[in-house]
């Protein structure tokens, strides 16, 4: 046996870690291909485990199992032996019990190391759903779910659904309380659940403006002594009374809530005191509000309290206290660290962190806080500047100096610009320009803003050269200033270079997509370029931003009119009327479109509305007068032509229209008086004299001969004047002929119709009719004949005292010798 014992070789030093790197090649699996015994076992059943059977033969059971040399028992027990010595190497022994080889296998049990033969585990005992405890738990779960759904609906803006869910939660919670009282003692009632249900219900009542129900629900919570800290809800009740403008009760409940809050909860006490101050301001009790805000500013100063304190002192007119309150406002710390957003080194990790926090939610909140602070300070300065000193300029100067000494140094320049704007509102343009020119010399941001305002001022003053110059300065100072680019585009637009103007407007939109002025102007530019589709797209985009802008709606209607789509134009103009129902220009445009469509009744309605709001529009008056003549309501047409004669007293046609309407209505005496009055005002009007001669002749008046002589003299003078003009044109163009021709042209303006009146003259020409009395002998000027566009009118009965002689207009007259040709 000693031959198998190997002694360790003796070494000079006893190395405890020696031998671990020795490697026996018999354990090398890469040499299994060369192992004859292993390859024999693989090719034959030598060493193969037999299939597991339910029973083992008795011989196998009674045969002793031993570990020896060789593999004589491998086939009998189903696996090769592992304790044999091969080629003088001892193989490691392996455990058999952990793999499932126990004596139980020899007694007929199957190989089942995972105990799978036992079958599935018996199911857990089912809970009894009908038990009271399970019902209560399920009901609690449903109540919690309803409360959560109510809160989610409120956050989504569905207030009615939120209220319904809150009511359902309240009903189920009451059922839950009754069931719990039947099963357990009242001490085991879930007070937290009851509190949350009632509080949510009261909140939903409040947001749905059901204030009485909300107050009742809050009273239930407050009066229940089992709810700890429920007294703070009296602040919510005070908010409801404030919404109802019941200021006395609101202050009462705020003070009750203030008594319930411990002194350690400093922030909550400050908020309640702010609410008390706001209530005093709305009630007009500024002195009490000042006491509240002074206390807040001494304990925990904040922006809102400082702003409201300034307003209160402004309301009572205390100049010195206004200054002190403003100084307190600008000393409120913002608590914003701007240095952390500046990378101090070239460390890439630090730079990545800095870039990540430059626009995160905290940074956005800080920007909003800073913007709010600047808004409060600017508003307070604009409010108190005109009253704290003898003049608003001195007041602005004081505010600017105070702001420069504070942490809001950049607001000083904005106050200067606001000072210039105040000068503009007071029509003091020189002072405004002077201030802006001073600011134009400062840093780039202020320089750009000042130059932009100067450009706008000069543009409104029609000084396009100066406007363009300052627009260039503004653009060069800040290329990303959309207002400066828009002003530059306006100056180019005024010079007629529409393509270049469109480029400036586009650049302004690229810098600021919300610049509505640039979008509006580019639409006008496309309209000038006759690119109506692109113009329509611009105005439709602008309409999506400014839903109720009358200017945008009108431009859309105008483009549809240019595109010869009157139905769409009318539809958009109707939207304009819904926004501004009293705009006479829009109403007259609607009347014009309906008139083109042939709908006279609708056209009359809108023309009449336009006349009612602005009774001085000659075109509207002309259309209404012509409309009543078309419908043969002569008496109604008279009032419109009289209004036109008052607006344009130098135009003879309106008075002739009035006289003609009197004649058609049968009021000859009134017509005669009107013609006489017209003749006194315009003694050289031939048309008026013709009607006077005819009217006086038919009425048998002696004035007929006198008017006939005047008419003959005027016609003769007119004939001589025309001959002189003709001879002057045919000759060499002497100075005398030119002067006479010019004089003739000037005098002819007295009885010639204007360009705007030609439409009415064409419609009202020959007012009485061709076969009726008082027909004018000349068709060149306005006469009394009437041609109905819908067909010949019904002939009125003859009312003249004498018969008409068609051959000669003046056959009845006895002409004197002075009227005979020489």
JOZI-V93313 format. One record per helix or strand of 3 or more residues. SS is the DSSP state (h for helix, s for strand). FROM is the first residue (numbers start at 1). TO is the last residue. If there is no record, write none. Layout:
SS,FROM,TO  SS,FROM,TO
//
This chain:
h,2,4  h,25,27  h,29,34  h,36,43  h,58,62  h,74,77  h,103,106  h,116,118  h,132,155  h,159,183  h,186,188  h,191,207  h,211,223  h,230,243  h,247,260  h,266,282  h,286,299  h,303,316  h,319,330  h,339,341  h,348,357  h,361,388  h,392,404  h,411,425  h,429,439  h,444,460  h,464,477  h,482,494  h,498,511  h,516,528  h,532,545  h,550,562  h,566,579  h,584,597  h,600,613  h,618,630  h,634,647  h,652,664  h,668,681  h,686,699  h,703,730  h,735,748  h,758,764  h,817,819
//
